[in-house]
Amino acid sequence: MTVEDRLDDVRSRIAKAEQSAHRAAGSALLVAVSKTFEADQIRPVIAAGQRVFGENRVQESRGKWPDLKQETPGIELHLIGPLQSNKAADAVALFDVIETVDREKIARALAAEIKQQGRSVRLYVQVNTGLEPQKAGIEPKETVAFVELCRKELGLAIEGLMCIPPADENPGPHFALLGKLAKECDLDHLSMGMSGDFETAIEFGATSVRVGSAIFGTR
Ligand SMILES: *Cc1c(COP(=O)(O)O)cnc(C)c1O
């Protein structure tokens, strides 16, 4: 299968999952995760009409996305990997959506950069639903207060919540927990689901799914 075939396949699986969950067609946005792939491997996916992409490293993205964005207007780039505050300026300059806001220090750094650069960046708070020590994300019980702080004290427009369930667990309960927390925060965007579980995520209300290997192949 070519990358175009795999993209088509993912698109139709998303459409089918929306339908079986009685959701509107197009209500789950596909974020194509292009981390580790070179610009030349990404171009065919852009040519096939995909406009929303996810990357997990600021440095790697700086090497390929400025050119790709210049070539094709309307690209929307999401940062889905952990962010350090010394990279906040680069992240705000390049990304349209940052999905990994997970602590006060980074929220403050982003608020300062957004103001400084006058650039509007959409933000998600990452929640560590599995309480995994090695994984980024705020603890579920701290999520409501953290979203409040981001909004009220830092003036950040938080758009939704994001999670990466533990690799060895049934993802359903994690997706359900993220949905419950989003309701408590009065947020209606949920970034959840990857190649192995995006259909389940759509069933649990994902408004965007982050799919890498099912489109680009194994990394
Ligand atoms: C790599 C990555 C993905 C995509 O994973 P696949 O299993 O390749 O679809 C999604 N979300 C995050 C945060 C990632 O780092």
Ligand as a Chemical Component Dictionary entry (heavy atoms), coordinates in Angstrom:
data_LIG
# 
_chem_comp.id                   LIG 
_chem_comp.type                 NON-POLYMER 
_chem_comp.pdbx_formal_charge   0 
_chem_comp.three_letter_code    LIG 
# 
loop_
_chem_comp_atom.comp_id 
_chem_comp_atom.atom_id 
_chem_comp_atom.alt_atom_id 
_chem_comp_atom.type_symbol 
_chem_comp_atom.charge 
_chem_comp_atom.model_Cartn_x 
_chem_comp_atom.model_Cartn_y 
_chem_comp_atom.model_Cartn_z 
_chem_comp_atom.pdbx_ordinal 
LIG C1 C1 C 0 3.655  9.280  17.976 1  
LIG C2 C2 C 0 2.441  9.814  18.612 2  
LIG C3 C3 C 0 1.171  9.537  18.085 3  
LIG C4 C4 C 0 0.939  8.648  16.879 4  
LIG O1 O1 O 0 1.192  7.328  17.216 5  
LIG P1 P1 P 0 0.880  6.127  16.182 6  
LIG O2 O2 O 0 0.741  4.955  17.063 7  
LIG O3 O3 O 0 2.044  6.072  15.265 8  
LIG O4 O4 O 0 -0.361 6.463  15.476 9  
LIG C5 C5 C 0 0.072  10.094 18.714 10 
LIG N1 N1 N 0 0.202  10.880 19.800 11 
LIG C6 C6 C 0 1.412  11.177 20.337 12 
LIG C7 C7 C 0 1.466  12.060 21.534 13 
LIG C8 C8 C 0 2.566  10.654 19.768 14 
LIG O5 O5 O 0 3.747  10.955 20.304 15 
# 
loop_
_chem_comp_bond.comp_id 
_chem_comp_bond.atom_id_1 
_chem_comp_bond.atom_id_2 
_chem_comp_bond.value_order 
_chem_comp_bond.pdbx_ordinal 
LIG C1 C2 SING 1  
LIG C2 C3 SING 2  
LIG C2 C8 DOUB 3  
LIG C3 C4 SING 4  
LIG C3 C5 DOUB 5  
LIG C4 O1 SING 6  
LIG O1 P1 SING 7  
LIG P1 O2 DOUB 8  
LIG P1 O3 SING 9  
LIG P1 O4 SING 10 
LIG C5 N1 SING 11 
LIG N1 C6 DOUB 12 
LIG C6 C7 SING 13 
LIG C6 C8 SING 14 
LIG C8 O5 SING 15 
# 
